[in-house]
Amino acid sequence: MKPTIFFISAVLFLSFSFTEGQIIDTPYGKAEIIGLNNWSLQQLLDTLTIKAPGKSIDQCAAILKKIGFPDASVVRYFNKDGNFYSVVTIV
């Protein structure tokens, strides 16, 4: 691994490891939102309603990029109960 990639990975890991996630219910199950430093969760949901009506926050990272975030990631998996659980990371 190149030192630059390692450094960037370490910085991203450390910045997200100290960020508290907020868990919300969505049509697809629970979603944990990580990385909302300058936005409130309500601001994000309101903006999503205006710019991407009918879309859920945990549906696609491209939606989050569309509303102005530099980068985003949505990872969805099944929890032990067999329900979806999503982790939405916003940069």
C-alpha positions in Angstrom: 0.0 0.0 0.0 1.4 3.4 -0.9 2.1 5.7 2.1 -0.3 8.3 0.7 -3.2 5.9 0.6 -2.3 4.6 4.0 -2.2 8.1 5.4 -5.6 9.0 3.9 -7.1 5.8 5.2 -5.8 6.5 8.7 -7.1 10.0 8.7 -10.6 8.9 7.5 -10.7 6.1 10.0 -9.7 8.4 12.9 -12.2 11.1 11.9 -15.1 8.6 11.7 -14.1 6.7 14.9 -14.8 9.8 17.0 -18.1 10.7 15.3 -21.3 9.6 16.9 -23.8 8.1 14.6 -27.5 8.8 14.7 -29.9 5.9 14.1 -33.2 6.4 12.3 -35.9 4.2 11.0 -36.3 4.0 7.2 -38.6 2.0 4.9 -35.7 -0.4 4.5 -34.9 -0.8 8.2 -32.7 1.0 10.6 -29.9 3.3 9.3 -27.0 4.7 11.2 -25.9 8.1 9.9 -22.2 8.9 10.5 -20.4 12.1 9.6 -22.9 14.9 10.1 -20.6 17.5 11.4 -22.1 20.7 9.9 -25.6 19.5 9.3 -28.3 18.4 11.6 -30.1 15.2 10.8 -33.3 17.2 10.2 -31.6 19.5 7.7 -30.4 16.4 5.8 -33.8 14.8 5.8 -35.5 18.1 4.7 -32.9 18.6 1.9 -33.4 15.0 0.8 -37.1 15.5 0.6 -36.7 18.6 -1.6 -33.9 17.4 -3.9 -34.7 13.7 -4.1 -38.4 13.2 -3.3 -39.4 9.7 -2.5 -35.9 8.5 -1.9 -34.7 7.1 1.4 -31.4 8.3 2.9 -30.1 4.7 2.9 -31.1 3.9 -0.6 -28.0 5.1 -2.6 -24.8 7.1 -1.9 -25.3 8.9 -5.2 -28.3 10.7 -3.8 -26.2 12.1 -1.0 -23.6 13.3 -3.5 -26.4 14.9 -5.5 -27.4 17.1 -2.6 -23.9 18.4 -2.2 -21.7 16.1 -0.1 -18.2 15.4 -1.5 -18.5 11.7 -0.9 -20.8 9.2 0.8 -21.1 5.5 1.3 -24.1 3.3 2.0 -23.4 -0.2 3.3 -26.5 -2.4 3.9 -26.4 -5.8 5.7 -28.7 -8.1 7.5 -28.6 -8.0 11.3 -29.1 -11.1 13.5 -32.9 -10.7 13.3 -32.8 -10.9 9.5 -33.7 -7.2 9.0 -31.7 -4.7 7.0 -29.3 -2.4 8.9 -27.6 0.3 6.9 -24.5 2.4 7.8 -24.5 5.7 5.9 -21.2 7.5 6.0 -21.0 11.1 4.8 -17.8 13.0 4.1 
